[in-house]
Amino acid sequence: MSARKAKAKQETLPQGSAETAPAVAAGGRPKTEKLVLFTGFSCNSHCHFCIDLNKRDVPDKTTQQIVREMVEAKAKGVTYLEMIGGESTIRGDFLPIVRTAKKLGFKDIVVVTNGRMLAYPDFAKATLEAGVTDLVFSIHGHDAKLHDAVTAAPGSFEQLLQAIANVRALGFKRVFGNCTVVKPNMRSMPDIGRLFLKLAIHHVEFIFVDPNYGGAYSNFTGLVPRISEAAPFMRQTLDVGRAAGVRHWTVRYVPLCHFTDYLDQISEIREVAIFRTRHWAPDFKNDDVGASRGAHGRLKTERCRGCALWEPCEGIWKEYLKRYDDSELNPVPGPVEVPDWRRIPEHPELARKAGHPDSPHEARHGGAPPRQEP
């Protein structure tokens, strides 16, 4: 280990999170209680970076277990249910689970998906009729060559496009996206952004890969770029959206010193403003995702001392600091004003109805963040 790496390791500083603050959003409104429900780790794609890549042999939750957890969540005041996997749509009980969620009265029933099952028109129709309110499609390349290579699933790009076309044809409007930034696709981020524009997806998260677990941990060298190499392409992508009038594209899991001109497009700043988030998976249960990420997942080092963005920034992944170093963390001189993202107009077809907990503007979408273990 180099002297710099050793120094970074010794001087990492734990921090808390805005999610551990009182459950009140800006303006005195209670935060929305959110559950990210992992139905299991089984998947019909094989994304190299997947944080759950090494958990495919962990048994999926049973139907009964999922129903019990949804009932428990409702009792705890959860109104926003986000279902992810693995890939939840490949479950034989997927549609009954969605119908049950609707009967239980969740205001938001969000499914994060690779889209492959929704390429079948009858299944797409049944999914919407069951009660899904939002679909978040994971797109990791601007064409079949790149997307299929990253997902290790030939044909998955064409299925994804067909899925989006299917739900659009049914009049479904709440279509969102996410994209994980890894070495194989980082230089194509602006082109991926242009694809999202072509698909009229106005809420997208560009997620810097999590190397603490899973595929990116096992193949760190092949998948995890330096943040100083990835950030310029991520900023260019946000600029692609801005040039088209889209300001609800965001970046996640990045040190803010690399995004000082994009502080109103940082997922965590938006998320912790309105959500209190739980993650319930087959092998762990985390009832305070924000605190867990701040205390265990991401870190700031002594280089960050004095940075004007110390408070809102969560630093960078712990494993990143171990494998690389902290030389790319550059304290920002103050004062710095973090723009109010709530003032960004919502796209008309995505605007919430009056009285919805997240109206008039939303702090989410994007897509599901990589899960946070205890």
C-alpha positions as CSV (number, residue, x, y, z in Angstrom):
1,M,0.0,0.0,0.0
2,S,1.3,3.4,-0.9
3,A,2.0,6.1,1.7
4,R,-1.0,8.1,0.3
5,K,-3.3,5.1,0.4
6,A,-2.2,4.3,4.0
7,K,-2.8,8.0,5.0
8,A,-6.3,8.0,3.4
9,K,-7.2,4.8,5.2
10,Q,-6.0,6.1,8.5
11,E,-7.8,9.4,8.2
12,T,-11.2,8.5,6.9
13,L,-13.8,10.2,8.9
14,P,-17.3,8.7,9.6
15,Q,-20.2,11.0,9.2
16,G,-24.0,10.9,9.6
17,S,-26.7,11.7,7.2
18,A,-29.5,14.0,6.7
19,E,-31.8,11.0,6.8
20,T,-31.1,10.6,10.5
21,A,-32.5,14.1,11.2
22,P,-36.1,14.5,12.4
23,A,-38.6,13.1,9.9
24,V,-39.7,16.5,8.6
25,A,-39.1,17.7,5.1
26,A,-38.6,21.3,4.0
27,G,-41.6,23.5,4.7
28,G,-42.5,21.4,7.8
29,R,-44.1,18.5,5.8
30,P,-43.4,15.0,7.1
31,K,-40.9,13.0,5.1
32,T,-42.3,10.3,2.9
33,E,-41.8,6.9,4.4
34,K,-40.2,4.7,1.7
35,L,-39.4,1.0,1.5
36,V,-37.1,-0.5,-1.1
37,L,-38.3,-4.1,-1.0
38,F,-35.8,-6.6,-2.5
39,T,-37.9,-9.6,-3.7
40,G,-34.8,-11.7,-4.2
41,F,-31.5,-11.7,-6.1
42,S,-32.5,-13.9,-9.0
43,C,-32.2,-12.1,-12.4
44,N,-32.4,-12.8,-16.1
45,S,-29.4,-10.6,-16.8
46,H,-25.9,-10.8,-15.6
47,C,-24.6,-7.2,-15.2
48,H,-20.9,-7.4,-14.5
49,F,-21.1,-4.6,-11.9
50,C,-24.2,-5.8,-10.0
51,I,-23.9,-5.4,-6.3
52,D,-25.7,-8.7,-5.8
53,L,-23.8,-10.6,-8.4
54,N,-22.3,-12.9,-5.8
55,K,-25.7,-13.6,-4.1
56,R,-27.5,-15.4,-6.9
57,D,-27.6,-18.6,-4.7
58,V,-29.4,-16.8,-1.9
59,P,-33.0,-18.0,-1.9
60,D,-35.6,-15.5,-3.0
61,K,-38.3,-14.4,-0.6
62,T,-41.5,-16.4,-0.6
63,T,-44.8,-14.8,-1.6
64,Q,-45.9,-15.0,2.0
65,Q,-42.8,-13.3,3.3
66,I,-43.2,-10.4,0.8
67,V,-46.8,-10.0,1.8
68,R,-46.0,-10.0,5.5
69,E,-43.3,-7.3,4.9
70,M,-45.7,-5.2,2.9
71,V,-48.2,-5.4,5.7
72,E,-45.5,-4.5,8.2
73,A,-44.4,-1.6,6.1
74,K,-47.9,-0.2,5.9
75,A,-48.2,-0.4,9.7
76,K,-45.0,1.6,10.0
77,G,-46.5,4.4,7.8
78,V,-44.8,3.5,4.5
79,T,-46.6,5.0,1.5
80,Y,-43.9,4.6,-1.1
81,L,-43.0,1.0,-2.1
82,E,-40.2,0.3,-4.5
83,M,-39.7,-3.3,-5.7
84,I,-36.4,-4.4,-7.0
85,G,-34.3,-7.6,-7.3
86,G,-32.4,-9.1,-8.8
87,E,-35.3,-8.7,-11.3
88,S,-38.7,-8.8,-9.6
89,T,-40.7,-9.2,-12.9
90,I,-39.4,-12.8,-13.5
91,R,-41.1,-14.0,-10.4
92,G,-44.2,-16.2,-11.0
93,D,-46.1,-14.3,-8.3
94,F,-45.1,-10.8,-9.5
95,L,-48.5,-9.8,-10.6
96,P,-50.3,-11.0,-7.5
97,I,-47.7,-9.2,-5.4
98,V,-48.4,-5.9,-7.2
99,R,-52.1,-6.4,-6.8
100,T,-51.7,-7.0,-3.1
101,A,-49.6,-3.8,-2.8
102,K,-52.4,-1.9,-4.5
103,K,-55.0,-3.4,-2.2
104,L,-52.9,-2.4,0.8
105,G,-53.1,1.2,-0.3
106,F,-49.5,2.2,-1.2
107,K,-49.6,5.5,-2.9
108,D,-46.6,4.7,-5.0
109,I,-45.8,1.2,-6.4
110,V,-42.5,1.5,-8.2
111,V,-40.8,-1.3,-10.1
112,V,-37.2,-1.0,-11.1
113,T,-36.5,-3.3,-14.0
114,N,-34.3,-4.3,-16.9
115,G,-37.4,-4.3,-19.0
116,R,-37.0,-7.7,-20.6
117,M,-40.3,-9.3,-19.3
118,L,-42.2,-6.1,-20.3
119,A,-41.1,-6.7,-23.9
120,Y,-44.0,-9.1,-24.0
121,P,-47.1,-7.0,-24.7
122,D,-49.6,-9.0,-22.6
123,F,-47.3,-9.0,-19.6
124,A,-46.7,-5.2,-19.9
125,K,-50.5,-4.7,-20.0
126,A,-51.0,-7.0,-17.0
127,T,-48.3,-5.2,-15.0
128,L,-49.9,-1.8,-15.5
129,E,-53.4,-3.2,-14.8
130,A,-52.1,-4.8,-11.6
131,G,-51.3,-1.3,-10.2
132,V,-47.7,-0.3,-10.9
133,T,-47.6,3.5,-10.7
134,D,-43.9,4.0,-11.9
135,L,-41.5,2.0,-14.0
136,V,-37.7,2.6,-13.7
137,F,-35.8,1.1,-16.6
138,S,-32.0,0.4,-16.2
139,I,-30.2,1.4,-19.4
140,H,-26.4,0.9,-19.4
141,G,-25.6,1.5,-23.1
142,H,-26.7,3.7,-26.0
143,D,-26.8,0.7,-28.4
144,A,-27.1,-3.0,-28.3
145,K,-23.4,-3.6,-28.5
146,L,-22.6,-1.7,-25.3
147,H,-25.8,-2.4,-23.3
148,D,-25.7,-6.2,-24.1
149,A,-22.0,-6.3,-23.2
150,V,-22.5,-4.6,-19.8
151,T,-25.5,-6.7,-19.0
152,A,-24.0,-9.9,-20.4
153,A,-27.4,-10.6,-21.9
154,P,-27.6,-10.7,-25.7
155,G,-30.8,-9.2,-27.0
156,S,-31.5,-7.3,-23.8
157,F,-31.2,-3.9,-25.4
158,E,-33.9,-4.6,-28.0
159,Q,-36.1,-6.1,-25.4
160,L,-35.7,-3.0,-23.2
161,L,-36.6,-0.7,-26.1
162,Q,-39.6,-2.9,-26.9
163,A,-40.7,-2.7,-23.2
164,I,-40.7,1.0,-23.2
165,A,-42.6,1.1,-26.4
166,N,-45.2,-1.3,-25.0
167,V,-46.0,0.7,-21.9
168,R,-45.9,4.0,-23.9
169,A,-48.4,2.5,-26.3
170,L,-50.7,1.8,-23.4
171,G,-50.7,5.4,-22.4
172,F,-48.4,4.9,-19.4
173,K,-46.5,8.2,-18.7
174,R,-44.5,7.6,-15.5
175,V,-41.4,6.1,-17.2
176,F,-38.0,6.8,-15.5
177,G,-34.5,5.5,-15.9
178,N,-31.1,4.8,-14.3
179,C,-27.6,4.0,-15.6
180,T,-24.6,2.7,-13.7
181,V,-21.3,4.4,-14.6
182,V,-18.5,1.9,-15.0
183,K,-15.3,1.8,-17.0
184,P,-16.8,0.1,-20.1
185,N,-19.6,2.7,-20.6
186,M,-18.3,5.9,-19.0
187,R,-17.1,7.5,-22.2
188,S,-20.5,6.8,-23.8
189,M,-22.4,8.6,-21.0
190,P,-23.3,11.6,-23.3
191,D,-24.6,9.2,-25.9
192,I,-26.6,7.3,-23.3
193,G,-28.1,10.7,-22.3
194,R,-29.1,11.3,-25.9
195,L,-30.9,8.0,-25.9
196,F,-32.8,8.9,-22.8
197,L,-33.9,12.1,-24.6
198,K,-34.9,10.1,-27.6
199,L,-37.0,7.9,-25.3
200,A,-38.5,11.0,-23.6
201,I,-37.3,9.9,-20.2
202,H,-36.9,13.1,-18.1
203,H,-36.0,11.6,-14.7
204,V,-32.7,9.6,-14.8
205,E,-30.1,8.8,-12.2
206,F,-26.5,8.3,-13.4
207,I,-25.0,6.2,-10.6
208,F,-21.3,6.0,-9.9
209,V,-20.7,2.3,-9.4
210,D,-20.6,0.9,-5.8
211,P,-17.4,-1.2,-5.4
212,N,-18.0,-2.1,-1.7
213,Y,-19.7,-5.3,-2.7
214,G,-20.6,-7.6,-5.6
215,G,-19.3,-7.6,-9.1
216,A,-17.4,-4.3,-8.9
217,Y,-15.7,-5.4,-5.7
218,S,-14.6,-8.6,-7.4
219,N,-13.5,-6.9,-10.6
220,F,-12.5,-3.5,-9.3
221,T,-9.8,-2.9,-11.9
222,G,-12.0,-3.7,-14.8
223,L,-15.1,-1.8,-13.7
224,V,-14.4,1.0,-11.3
225,P,-13.0,4.2,-12.9
226,R,-11.2,7.0,-11.2
227,I,-13.8,9.6,-10.2
228,S,-11.7,12.3,-11.9
229,E,-12.0,10.3,-15.2
230,A,-15.7,9.5,-14.9
231,A,-16.9,12.9,-13.6
232,P,-16.2,14.9,-16.9
233,F,-18.4,12.4,-18.9
234,M,-21.1,12.5,-16.2
235,R,-21.1,16.3,-16.3
236,Q,-21.3,16.3,-20.1
237,T,-24.3,14.1,-19.8
238,L,-26.1,16.4,-17.5
239,D,-25.3,19.2,-20.0
240,V,-26.9,17.1,-22.7
241,G,-30.1,17.1,-20.6
242,R,-29.8,20.8,-19.7
243,A,-29.4,21.8,-23.4
244,A,-32.7,20.0,-24.0
245,G,-34.4,21.7,-21.0
246,V,-34.2,18.6,-18.8
247,R,-33.0,19.3,-15.3
248,H,-34.3,16.3,-13.4
249,W,-31.4,14.1,-14.5
250,T,-29.2,13.5,-11.4
251,V,-25.9,11.9,-10.4
252,R,-25.6,9.7,-7.4
253,Y,-22.7,8.5,-5.2
254,V,-20.2,11.2,-6.2
255,P,-18.0,13.6,-4.2
256,L,-19.5,17.0,-4.7
257,C,-16.2,18.7,-5.3
258,H,-16.4,17.3,-8.9
259,F,-19.9,18.7,-9.4
260,T,-19.9,22.2,-8.0
261,D,-21.9,23.6,-10.9
262,Y,-24.5,20.8,-10.6
263,L,-25.5,20.9,-7.0
264,D,-29.2,21.0,-7.8
265,Q,-28.8,17.7,-9.7
266,I,-27.4,15.5,-6.8
267,S,-29.6,12.5,-6.0
268,E,-28.7,12.3,-2.3
269,I,-29.5,16.0,-1.6
270,R,-32.9,15.5,-3.2
271,E,-33.6,12.1,-1.6
272,V,-32.8,12.9,2.0
273,A,-35.0,16.0,1.7
274,I,-38.2,14.1,1.3
275,F,-37.6,10.4,2.1
276,R,-36.9,8.3,5.1
277,T,-35.8,5.0,3.5
278,R,-35.7,1.4,4.5
279,H,-34.1,-1.5,2.6
280,W,-35.4,-5.0,3.3
281,A,-33.6,-7.8,1.4
282,P,-33.5,-11.6,1.7
283,D,-30.3,-11.4,3.7
284,F,-30.5,-8.1,5.6
285,K,-32.9,-5.5,6.9
286,N,-31.8,-1.9,7.1
287,D,-34.2,0.6,8.6
288,D,-31.9,3.7,8.3
289,V,-30.3,3.7,4.9
290,G,-28.9,7.2,5.1
291,A,-27.1,6.6,8.4
292,S,-25.7,3.3,7.2
293,R,-24.4,4.8,4.0
294,G,-22.8,7.7,5.9
295,A,-21.3,5.6,8.6
296,H,-20.2,2.5,6.7
297,G,-20.5,2.9,2.9
298,R,-18.9,6.3,2.0
299,L,-16.3,8.3,3.6
300,K,-14.6,11.7,3.7
301,T,-10.9,12.2,4.6
302,E,-8.8,14.9,6.1
303,R,-8.4,16.4,2.7
304,C,-12.0,17.3,2.9
305,R,-11.6,19.4,6.0
306,G,-12.6,23.0,5.4
307,C,-14.6,22.2,2.3
308,A,-17.6,24.4,1.9
309,L,-19.6,21.3,0.8
310,W,-18.6,19.2,3.8
311,E,-22.2,19.0,5.2
312,P,-24.2,17.9,2.1
313,C,-21.4,15.7,0.7
314,E,-21.1,12.0,1.6
315,G,-17.6,11.6,0.2
316,I,-16.7,8.5,-1.8
317,W,-17.0,4.8,-1.5
318,K,-14.9,3.2,1.3
319,E,-13.5,0.5,-1.0
320,Y,-12.6,3.1,-3.6
321,L,-10.3,4.8,-1.0
322,K,-8.7,1.4,-0.2
323,R,-8.0,0.6,-3.8
324,Y,-7.1,4.0,-5.0
325,D,-6.6,7.0,-2.7
326,D,-8.0,10.3,-1.7
327,S,-5.9,12.5,-4.1
328,E,-9.0,13.4,-6.2
329,L,-10.9,14.9,-3.3
330,N,-10.4,18.7,-3.5
331,P,-11.9,20.9,-0.8
332,V,-14.1,23.6,-2.3
333,P,-13.6,27.2,-0.9
334,G,-16.6,28.9,0.4
335,P,-19.1,30.2,0.6
336,V,-21.2,28.0,-1.7
337,E,-24.9,28.1,-2.1
338,V,-26.7,24.8,-2.9
339,P,-29.5,25.7,-5.3
340,D,-33.0,24.7,-4.5
341,W,-33.9,21.9,-6.8
342,R,-37.5,22.2,-5.9
343,R,-37.7,25.3,-8.1
344,I,-36.9,23.3,-11.2
345,P,-40.2,22.9,-13.1
346,E,-41.6,19.4,-13.5
347,H,-42.4,18.0,-16.9
348,P,-46.2,18.5,-17.3
349,E,-47.0,14.8,-17.8
350,L,-45.1,13.8,-14.7
351,A,-46.5,16.4,-12.3
352,R,-48.2,15.0,-9.3
353,K,-51.8,15.6,-8.6
354,A,-52.6,18.1,-5.8
355,G,-52.6,16.4,-2.4
356,H,-50.0,13.7,-3.3
357,P,-47.2,13.6,-0.7
358,D,-44.6,14.6,-3.4
359,S,-46.5,17.3,-5.2
360,P,-45.7,19.7,-6.8
361,H,-42.2,18.4,-7.5
362,E,-40.5,15.1,-6.8
363,A,-37.1,14.3,-5.4
364,R,-36.8,11.0,-7.0
365,H,-36.3,9.2,-10.3
366,G,-33.8,8.3,-11.3
367,G,-34.2,4.8,-10.0
368,A,-33.3,2.5,-7.2
369,P,-30.0,3.2,-5.5
370,P,-27.8,0.2,-5.0
371,R,-28.8,-1.3,-1.7
372,Q,-27.2,-0.4,1.6
373,E,-26.4,-3.2,3.9
374,P,-26.2,-2.7,7.7
